[in-house]
């Protein structure tokens, strides 16, 4: 069972819901956060036409985040929780708001939204 910080988890839930209510988190762009954090160094998001650029080839994130809840993803990306017994390689270094926007964007990126 993954372990995570409850405060971080609750913050992720609240932040993931904020864009629905017209908050300033709505102005944040999860894709821009993904690129600013250099997540594409390891990860592809094929639905957004983003290809991994580095030597480490981590999973394509299209459809993966939609299978997890925001609390778990937040803990994993901050390295406070394990996924399949492993920590995320690099800790997310942005703000809680940026993390919420990133998770919300990733959760919307599914194979059905694939762009050519």
QUISUL-V819909 format. One record per backbone hydrogen bond with DSSP energy under -0.5 kcal/mol. NH is the residue of the N-H (numbers start at 1). CO is the residue of the C=O. Records with the same first field share a line. If there is no record, write none. Layout:
# QUISUL-V819909
NH=CO ; CO
This chain:
# QUISUL-V819909
9=5
10=6
11=7
12=8
13=9
14=10
15=11
16=12
17=13
18=14
19=15
20=17
21=18
22=19
23=18
26=23
27=24
28=24 ; 25
30=28
33=29
34=30
35=31
36=32
37=33
38=35
39=34
41=38
42=39
43=39
45=50
48=45
49=46
50=45
51=49
53=40
54=41
58=42 ; 56
61=44
63=109
64=61
65=61
67=64
68=65
73=69
74=70
75=71
76=72
77=73
78=74
79=76
80=75
81=75
83=86
86=83
88=76
92=77
99=95
100=96
101=97
102=98
103=99
104=100
105=101
106=102
107=103
108=104 ; 105
109=105 ; 106
110=108
113=110
114=111
115=47
